Amino acid sequence: MQNNFSRRKFITTTGTVLAGSMLANEAVAGTAALFSGKKKRYAMVGTGHRGSSMWGVDVLKEYSDYVEFVGLCDKNKGRVETVKKMLNVSCPTFTNFEEMMNTVKPEILIVTTMCSTHNEFIIKGMEMGADIITEKPMTTDEVKCQAIIDAEKRTGKKVTVTFNYRYSPHRAKLWELLRAGAIGKITSVDFHWYLDIHHGADYFRRWHRLREFGGSLWVHKATHHFDLLNWWIDSDPTEVFAYGSLEHYGKNNSFRSTNCRPCEHKDKCKFYFDMTKDKRLMALYADNEKYDGYLRDGCVWKNDIDIFDKMAASIKYANGVQVSYSCTTYSPYEGYRIAFNGTEGRLEAWIQESNPPVKLDYDELMLTKNFEKPEFIKVPYAESGHGGGDKLLKDRIFIPGTPDNLRQSAGIRDGALSCLVGIAARKSCDSGKPVEIGDLTTLKPQAQKV
């Protein structure tokens, strides 16, 4: 057989990449141990759960040799003071963003506010002299996206988008296999994501339940998935056609409340969420409701919910790849199934992140070459959140000289194209028509990533 991708060749090809990554990581560890340079000055705007934990407490625990927080900002004055205590830092706190930037003049600004306000702080932050680290999605509509693109070009500053999913070992292994030509030329992808009745439901309790704040789960959640597709396929999306509906949460129930704590239906509601059992959430949110009225344990049956809980899309890529994607938000387990179809075989995985039938210490991929038997590839778990991706992402961001052998670092083009797929899907759901990515901003899709 021509172009036969044998087991020996597979091990040699991917092993070389992995060995290089391991050696690079060892070199980084050595660099970190010897590092005695000046710490960089960071400020954070948005001190909710994600900001205070992943980009606050966790960063100071692991990267205090490189990071100094010089300012914290949040519109909720009680929460920003609470987070200052959680981080055990001495920096000033602010409720006025421009006052913080003018006072402490950070080198780098971490943006972890509501998705709909990312653009405001990204743009102002760059204009006031800082590089930006922003949570995904970069923004929630095409107008805001274009404004961010223009601001980065105008100011000469840099935007980094924190796509931690790229860094988990099994997803990195998929990228390596695809780049090594394990299935020949990729022709199509089947990608189906399942949010369970715990994690999935939580989006409908929080501010994410409203389009105006999160852009819908097409943008807030699925931007993770679309970024993975763009990275794996190594091409830009060109067209999206989508369907979506709200058929489970929101108005689809006979009873409801404002939030769970005072609810008179808690004994019969399977989605009752007892926030009083989580000391951290109580300190961050319940203790500070008096300042802004935000209810972290909102009712999943509220009538104002206007996002989709069931979504499906067809996505075309500039290099000819076709993708079938779906997301369900009320599954009994959390995880996803993915299959890459190619001219010489198929690469697939079924990753079950909650309620797995068997507890394992590895993720398993299946590679099937045409006319050959399947080969099962075990990828050991890594020790950090989001499938082991969080620590590797933060190493890349905070430790000087950390290599990027797998092109995992994401900039403004990556951030834009991932959220633009979600924006296009949302628009397609509303219009019933396909949406061209190239019509949304000045970014023009390329057949190969640039």
C-alpha positions as CSV (number, residue, x, y, z in Angstrom):
1,M,0.0,0.0,0.0
2,Q,1.2,3.5,-0.8
3,N,1.4,6.1,1.9
4,N,1.0,3.4,4.5
5,F,1.2,5.0,8.0
6,S,2.6,2.1,10.0
7,R,2.7,1.9,13.8
8,R,6.5,2.3,13.7
9,K,6.1,5.5,11.6
10,F,3.4,6.8,13.9
11,I,5.5,6.3,17.0
12,T,8.5,7.9,15.4
13,T,6.7,10.9,14.0
14,T,4.6,11.8,17.1
15,G,7.3,10.7,19.5
16,T,9.7,13.2,18.0
17,V,7.3,16.0,18.6
18,L,6.6,14.9,22.1
19,A,10.3,14.4,22.9
20,G,10.9,17.9,21.7
21,S,8.1,19.2,23.9
22,M,9.4,17.4,26.9
23,L,12.9,18.7,26.5
24,A,11.6,22.2,26.0
25,N,9.5,21.9,29.2
26,E,12.6,20.7,31.1
27,A,14.5,23.7,29.7
28,V,11.7,26.0,30.8
29,A,11.7,24.5,34.3
30,G,15.4,25.2,34.5
31,T,14.9,28.8,33.3
32,A,12.1,29.2,35.9
33,A,14.4,28.0,38.7
34,L,17.1,30.5,37.7
35,F,14.7,33.4,37.0
36,S,15.5,36.5,39.1
37,G,14.2,39.2,36.8
38,K,11.8,42.0,37.6
39,K,8.2,40.9,38.1
40,K,5.6,42.2,35.6
41,R,2.9,44.5,36.8
42,Y,-0.6,43.1,36.4
43,A,-4.0,44.5,37.0
44,M,-7.3,42.7,36.8
45,V,-10.8,43.9,35.9
46,G,-13.7,41.6,36.8
47,T,-13.2,39.8,40.1
48,G,-15.8,37.1,39.9
49,H,-15.3,33.4,40.3
50,R,-13.1,32.8,37.2
51,G,-11.0,35.9,37.7
52,S,-10.4,35.5,41.4
53,S,-9.6,31.7,41.2
54,M,-7.9,30.8,37.9
55,W,-6.3,34.2,37.3
56,G,-6.0,35.3,40.9
57,V,-5.3,32.8,43.7
58,D,-4.0,30.1,41.4
59,V,-1.6,32.4,39.6
60,L,-0.1,33.8,42.8
61,K,0.3,30.3,44.1
62,E,2.3,29.1,41.1
63,Y,3.8,32.2,39.5
64,S,4.5,34.7,42.3
65,D,8.1,34.9,41.0
66,Y,6.8,36.5,37.8
67,V,3.6,38.3,38.7
68,E,2.8,41.3,40.9
69,F,-0.8,42.5,41.2
70,V,-0.9,46.3,41.3
71,G,-4.6,46.8,41.0
72,L,-8.0,45.1,41.1
73,C,-11.2,46.5,39.7
74,D,-14.9,45.5,39.8
75,K,-18.1,47.4,39.6
76,N,-19.2,45.6,42.8
77,K,-17.2,47.3,45.6
78,G,-17.9,44.5,48.1
79,R,-16.7,41.7,45.8
80,V,-13.4,43.5,44.8
81,E,-12.6,43.9,48.5
82,T,-13.4,40.3,49.2
83,V,-11.1,39.1,46.4
84,K,-8.3,41.3,47.6
85,K,-8.5,39.3,50.9
86,M,-8.7,36.0,49.0
87,L,-5.5,36.9,47.1
88,N,-3.8,38.2,50.2
89,V,-2.4,41.2,48.2
90,S,-1.8,44.7,49.3
91,C,-2.6,46.5,46.0
92,P,-5.4,49.1,45.8
93,T,-8.9,48.3,44.6
94,F,-11.1,50.3,42.4
95,T,-14.7,50.5,41.0
96,N,-13.6,52.9,38.3
97,F,-11.5,51.3,35.6
98,E,-9.9,54.4,34.1
99,E,-8.9,55.5,37.6
100,M,-7.2,52.2,38.2
101,M,-5.3,52.4,34.9
102,N,-4.2,56.0,35.5
103,T,-3.2,55.3,39.1
104,V,-1.3,52.0,38.9
105,K,-0.3,51.9,35.2
106,P,0.0,48.1,34.7
107,E,2.0,46.5,32.0
108,I,-0.6,43.8,31.5
109,L,-4.3,43.9,32.1
110,I,-6.3,40.7,32.7
111,V,-9.9,41.0,31.5
112,T,-12.4,38.6,33.2
113,T,-15.6,40.7,33.2
114,M,-18.9,39.7,31.6
115,C,-18.3,38.7,27.9
116,S,-20.4,41.7,26.6
117,T,-18.0,44.2,28.3
118,H,-14.7,42.6,27.2
119,N,-14.4,44.9,24.3
120,E,-14.7,48.0,26.5
121,F,-11.8,47.0,28.8
122,I,-9.6,45.4,26.1
123,I,-9.7,48.6,24.0
124,K,-9.4,51.1,26.8
125,G,-6.6,48.9,28.4
126,M,-4.6,49.0,25.2
127,E,-5.2,52.7,24.7
128,M,-3.9,53.3,28.2
129,G,-0.7,51.4,27.6
130,A,-1.3,47.7,28.6
131,D,-1.0,44.4,26.8
132,I,-4.1,42.3,27.3
133,I,-4.9,38.8,28.6
134,T,-8.6,38.2,28.1
135,E,-10.9,35.3,28.9
136,K,-12.8,33.7,26.1
137,P,-14.9,34.7,24.2
138,M,-12.9,37.7,23.1
139,T,-16.3,39.5,22.5
140,T,-19.9,38.9,21.6
141,D,-20.7,40.5,18.3
142,E,-19.0,41.5,15.1
143,V,-19.0,45.2,15.7
144,K,-17.2,44.8,19.0
145,C,-14.8,42.3,17.3
146,Q,-13.9,44.8,14.6
147,A,-13.3,47.5,17.2
148,I,-10.8,45.3,19.1
149,I,-9.0,44.3,15.8
150,D,-8.7,48.0,14.9
151,A,-7.5,49.0,18.4
152,E,-4.7,46.4,18.5
153,K,-3.5,47.6,15.1
154,R,-3.8,51.2,16.2
155,T,-2.1,50.9,19.6
156,G,0.6,48.3,18.8
157,K,-0.4,46.4,21.9
158,K,-1.0,42.7,22.1
159,V,-4.1,40.7,22.9
160,T,-3.8,37.1,24.2
161,V,-6.9,35.0,24.4
162,T,-6.9,32.2,27.0
163,F,-7.9,29.1,25.2
164,N,-6.9,26.5,27.8
165,Y,-8.6,23.7,25.9
166,R,-5.8,23.7,23.4
167,Y,-3.3,22.7,26.1
168,S,-4.9,19.5,27.4
169,P,-2.7,16.5,26.5
170,H,-5.2,14.5,24.6
171,R,-6.2,17.5,22.5
172,A,-2.6,18.2,21.8
173,K,-2.1,14.6,20.8
174,L,-5.0,14.9,18.3
175,W,-3.3,18.0,16.8
176,E,0.1,16.2,16.5
177,L,-1.5,13.2,14.8
178,L,-3.4,15.4,12.3
179,R,-0.2,17.4,11.6
180,A,1.7,14.2,11.1
181,G,-0.7,13.1,8.4
182,A,-2.1,10.1,10.4
183,I,-5.4,10.1,8.4
184,G,-4.1,11.8,5.2
185,K,-5.9,14.9,4.2
186,I,-8.8,15.9,6.6
187,T,-12.1,16.0,4.7
188,S,-14.8,16.3,7.4
189,V,-15.3,16.4,11.2
190,D,-18.1,15.2,13.4
191,F,-18.0,17.1,16.8
192,H,-20.7,16.8,19.4
193,W,-20.5,18.3,22.9
194,Y,-22.6,17.4,25.9
195,L,-23.0,19.7,28.9
196,D,-24.5,17.8,31.9
197,I,-27.4,18.6,34.1
198,H,-25.1,20.2,36.6
199,H,-22.6,22.2,34.6
200,G,-25.0,22.8,31.7
201,A,-27.7,24.0,34.0
202,D,-25.4,26.5,35.7
203,Y,-25.2,28.6,32.6
204,F,-29.0,29.2,32.9
205,R,-28.6,30.3,36.6
206,R,-26.0,33.0,35.9
207,W,-25.8,36.1,33.8
208,H,-25.0,33.9,30.8
209,R,-28.7,33.1,30.5
210,L,-29.2,36.4,28.7
211,R,-27.9,37.1,25.1
212,E,-27.0,40.7,25.9
213,F,-24.4,39.6,28.5
214,G,-22.9,36.3,27.1
215,G,-23.8,36.4,23.4
216,S,-25.6,33.0,23.9
217,L,-23.8,29.7,24.4
218,W,-23.0,29.8,20.7
219,V,-20.5,32.4,21.7
220,H,-19.7,32.1,25.4
221,K,-19.3,28.3,25.5
222,A,-18.9,27.1,22.0
223,T,-16.1,29.6,21.2
224,H,-13.9,27.0,23.0
225,H,-15.0,24.3,20.6
226,F,-14.8,26.4,17.5
227,D,-11.2,27.5,18.5
228,L,-10.3,23.8,18.8
229,L,-11.7,23.1,15.4
230,N,-9.8,26.0,13.8
231,W,-6.6,24.9,15.5
232,W,-7.0,21.2,14.6
233,I,-8.1,21.7,11.0
234,D,-5.4,24.4,10.5
235,S,-7.7,26.5,8.3
236,D,-10.2,29.4,8.7
237,P,-14.0,29.0,8.8
238,T,-15.9,30.5,5.8
239,E,-19.6,29.8,6.3
240,V,-22.0,28.7,9.0
241,F,-25.6,27.4,8.9
242,A,-27.2,26.7,12.2
243,Y,-30.3,25.7,14.2
244,G,-31.0,26.4,17.8
245,S,-33.9,26.3,20.3
246,L,-34.8,26.7,24.0
247,E,-36.7,23.5,24.7
248,H,-35.7,22.5,28.3
249,Y,-34.9,25.5,30.5
250,G,-36.5,28.8,30.9
251,K,-40.3,28.9,30.2
252,N,-40.4,25.1,29.7
253,N,-41.5,24.4,33.3
254,S,-44.7,24.8,35.3
255,F,-43.1,26.6,38.3
256,R,-40.2,29.0,38.9
257,S,-38.7,31.5,41.3
258,T,-36.2,34.3,41.3
259,N,-33.4,32.2,42.8
260,C,-32.9,29.0,44.6
261,R,-32.3,30.0,48.3
262,P,-35.8,31.4,48.9
263,C,-37.6,29.1,46.5
264,E,-40.8,27.4,47.7
265,H,-40.4,24.6,45.2
266,K,-36.9,23.4,46.2
267,D,-38.2,20.1,47.5
268,K,-39.6,19.1,44.1
269,C,-37.1,20.8,41.8
270,K,-34.3,18.5,40.6
271,F,-32.3,21.6,39.6
272,Y,-32.3,23.1,43.0
273,F,-28.9,24.5,43.7
274,D,-27.9,25.0,47.4
275,M,-25.3,27.7,47.2
276,T,-25.0,27.9,51.0
277,K,-22.9,24.7,50.8
278,D,-20.2,26.6,48.8
279,K,-18.3,29.1,51.1
280,R,-16.5,30.6,48.2
281,L,-19.6,31.4,46.2
282,M,-21.3,32.7,49.3
283,A,-18.4,35.1,50.0
284,L,-18.1,36.3,46.4
285,Y,-21.8,36.7,45.6
286,A,-24.3,36.2,48.4
287,D,-22.4,38.5,50.7
288,N,-22.2,41.2,48.0
289,E,-25.7,41.1,46.5
290,K,-26.6,44.3,48.3
291,Y,-24.3,46.2,46.0
292,D,-25.6,45.2,42.6
293,G,-28.5,42.7,43.1
294,Y,-26.8,39.9,41.2
295,L,-28.2,36.5,42.2
296,R,-25.6,33.7,41.5
297,D,-28.2,31.0,42.2
298,G,-30.8,32.2,39.8
299,C,-33.7,30.0,38.8
300,V,-33.1,27.9,35.6
301,W,-36.8,28.3,34.8
302,K,-36.9,32.1,34.7
303,N,-39.0,33.5,31.9
304,D,-36.3,36.0,30.8
305,I,-33.9,33.3,29.6
306,D,-33.4,34.0,25.9
307,I,-30.4,31.7,24.9
308,F,-30.6,28.3,23.2
309,D,-30.2,25.1,25.1
310,K,-30.0,22.9,22.0
311,M,-27.7,23.8,19.1
312,A,-26.5,22.3,15.8
313,A,-24.4,23.8,13.0
314,S,-22.8,23.0,9.7
315,I,-19.5,24.8,9.2
316,K,-17.4,25.1,6.0
317,Y,-13.7,25.8,6.0
318,A,-11.5,27.5,3.4
319,N,-9.5,24.3,2.8
320,G,-12.7,22.3,2.0
321,V,-13.3,20.6,5.3
322,Q,-16.9,20.3,6.4
323,V,-17.9,20.1,10.1
324,S,-21.1,18.9,11.7
325,Y,-21.3,20.3,15.3
326,S,-23.8,20.1,18.1
327,C,-24.1,21.1,21.7
328,T,-26.7,19.8,24.2
329,T,-27.0,21.4,27.7
330,Y,-29.0,18.8,29.7
331,S,-27.1,15.6,29.2
332,P,-26.7,13.0,32.0
333,Y,-22.9,13.2,31.5
334,E,-20.4,15.8,30.5
335,G,-18.0,15.3,27.6
336,Y,-17.8,15.1,23.8
337,R,-17.4,12.8,20.8
338,I,-15.2,13.8,17.9
339,A,-14.2,12.1,14.7
340,F,-11.9,13.4,12.0
341,N,-12.4,11.7,8.6
342,G,-9.5,11.7,6.2
343,T,-8.5,10.4,2.8
344,E,-6.5,7.6,4.5
345,G,-8.4,6.9,7.7
346,R,-10.3,8.1,10.7
347,L,-9.2,9.6,14.1
348,E,-11.7,9.7,16.9
349,A,-12.3,10.0,20.6
350,W,-15.1,9.8,23.1
351,I,-14.2,11.9,26.1
352,Q,-16.5,11.5,29.1
353,E,-15.6,14.1,31.8
354,S,-18.3,13.3,34.3
355,N,-20.0,10.0,35.3
356,P,-17.6,7.8,33.3
357,P,-18.7,4.2,33.2
358,V,-15.1,3.2,34.2
359,K,-12.7,5.3,36.1
360,L,-9.4,5.5,34.1
361,D,-6.2,7.5,34.4
362,Y,-5.9,8.2,30.7
363,D,-7.9,9.4,27.7
364,E,-8.1,7.1,24.8
365,L,-8.0,8.0,21.1
366,M,-8.7,5.6,18.3
367,L,-6.8,5.7,15.0
368,T,-8.1,3.6,12.1
369,K,-6.2,3.5,8.9
370,N,-8.0,2.4,5.8
371,F,-7.8,-1.4,5.4
372,E,-6.2,-1.8,8.8
373,K,-7.3,-2.6,12.3
374,P,-7.9,0.2,14.9
375,E,-5.0,1.4,17.0
376,F,-5.9,2.7,20.5
377,I,-3.7,5.5,21.9
378,K,-3.7,6.2,25.6
379,V,-2.9,9.7,26.7
380,P,-2.3,10.1,30.5
381,Y,-4.2,12.7,32.4
382,A,-2.4,15.8,33.5
383,E,-2.7,17.5,36.9
384,S,-4.6,20.7,36.4
385,G,-8.0,22.0,35.4
386,H,-9.7,21.7,32.0
387,G,-8.2,18.4,31.1
388,G,-4.7,19.4,32.2
389,G,-4.6,22.5,30.1
390,D,-4.7,25.3,32.7
391,K,-1.2,24.9,34.0
392,L,0.4,24.6,30.6
393,L,-1.5,27.7,29.4
394,K,-0.3,29.7,32.4
395,D,3.2,28.5,32.0
396,R,3.1,29.8,28.5
397,I,1.7,33.2,29.6
398,F,3.7,33.9,32.7
399,I,7.0,32.1,32.4
400,P,9.5,33.9,30.1
401,G,10.8,31.8,27.3
402,T,8.2,29.0,27.4
403,P,8.2,27.5,23.9
404,D,5.1,27.1,21.7
405,N,5.9,24.0,19.8
406,L,2.3,23.1,19.0
407,R,1.1,26.6,18.1
408,Q,-1.2,26.7,21.2
409,S,-0.8,30.4,22.0
410,A,-3.8,32.3,20.8
411,G,-3.8,35.9,19.6
412,I,-6.4,38.3,18.3
413,R,-7.0,36.5,15.0
414,D,-7.7,33.2,16.8
415,G,-10.0,35.0,19.3
416,A,-11.9,36.7,16.5
417,L,-12.4,33.7,14.3
418,S,-13.6,31.5,17.1
419,C,-16.2,33.9,18.4
420,L,-17.2,34.8,14.8
421,V,-18.3,31.2,14.2
422,G,-20.6,31.5,17.2
423,I,-21.8,34.9,16.1
424,A,-22.5,33.6,12.6
425,A,-24.3,30.6,14.1
426,R,-26.5,32.8,16.3
427,K,-27.3,35.0,13.3
428,S,-28.1,32.0,11.2
429,C,-30.5,30.7,13.8
430,D,-32.3,34.0,13.8
431,S,-32.4,34.5,10.0
432,G,-32.7,30.9,8.8
433,K,-30.0,31.6,6.3
434,P,-26.3,30.7,6.1
435,V,-23.8,33.4,7.2
436,E,-20.5,34.2,5.6
437,I,-17.6,34.7,8.1
438,G,-15.9,37.1,5.7
439,D,-18.9,39.5,5.7
440,L,-18.7,40.1,9.5
441,T,-15.3,41.8,9.8
442,T,-12.3,42.8,7.8
443,L,-10.7,39.4,8.5
444,K,-10.7,37.3,5.4
445,P,-10.6,33.5,5.8
446,Q,-7.4,31.8,4.7
447,A,-7.2,28.2,3.5
448,Q,-4.2,27.7,5.8
449,K,-3.8,29.3,9.2
450,V,-1.7,32.5,9.1
